[in-house]
Amino acid sequence: MTGQRDAIVVLESDFLETRGKVLELAATLDRLDRAPVKHGEHPDPRLGQLRQALEALIEPGPGRAETIQRIFSREYDPDWRSRLEVPHPGSANR
C-alpha cells in the first residue's frame, strides 16, 4: 500500500484540472439559470440532485465522493432483476 500524498503535492498535481472542472460546472449552472423554465419552478428532480451534491461538496472532511454518489444513486431494490426482466446468472437463456 502506498502512503498518502501531502496536501500541497495534491494541490500541485490536481489544481489546474480541478479548477477547470469547477469552471465547467459553473458554466453549466449559468446556462441552466439563463434557460427559460415553464411554470416558474424547474420540475426536473435532477436539478435538485445537483443542488444537493453542491451542498455536499462544501462540507469539510473526507467522504464527499461517497455522499455524492449516494445522491445520484437509486435505492437498492432486491427485486430489480424481475422488474427489469434481467435473467439470473447461470439461468438457461438459450
Contacts in CASP RR format, 6 or more apart in sequence:
PFRMAT RR
TARGET T0000
AUTHOR 0000-0000-0000
METHOD contacts of the structure
MODEL  1
MTGQRDAIVVLESDFLETRGKVLELAATLDRLDRAPVKHGEHPDPRLGQL
RQALEALIEPGPGRAETIQRIFSREYDPDWRSRLEVPHPGSANR
5 13 0 8 1.000
29 50 0 8 1.000
32 42 0 8 1.000
32 47 0 8 1.000
49 71 0 8 1.000
49 72 0 8 1.000
52 71 0 8 1.000
53 68 0 8 1.000
53 71 0 8 1.000
53 72 0 8 1.000
56 64 0 8 1.000
56 67 0 8 1.000
56 68 0 8 1.000
56 71 0 8 1.000
57 64 0 8 1.000
57 68 0 8 1.000
59 67 0 8 1.000
77 83 0 8 1.000
80 86 0 8 1.000
81 87 0 8 1.000
81 88 0 8 1.000
87 93 0 8 1.000
END
